[in-house]
Amino acid sequence: MQRIYEPQDTMEGELLLAMLASEGIDAYLTGQHLAGAVGELPAGGLLGLMVEDEQAQDALQLIAAYNAAQPLPGDEPDDLQGTLLC
């Protein structure tokens, strides 16, 4: 099993878990219970996405595509060009 990615927060970790699961990759989020203990303080390195060794390369490619994603043209208001709205 390999640690392949460090999500910014639990929300991103859960999102990536669901994305990987939809592609047939079993992943595990470690440290989510520890992250709650520090509250709003930055605590880098607590969260990690783990996958089986044989699925690591596929998972890394999917996460790279996720991180490189851009909004589709025309899907954003004219006054907020280049800003992602969540």
Secondary structure as UniProt FT lines:
FT   STRAND          2..5
FT   HELIX           10..22
FT   TURN            23..24
FT   STRAND          27..30
FT   HELIX           32..35
FT   HELIX           36..38
FT   TURN            39..40
FT   TURN            44..45
FT   STRAND          48..51
FT   HELIX           53..55
FT   HELIX           56..68
FT   TURN            73..74
FT   HELIX           78..80
FT   TURN            81..82
//
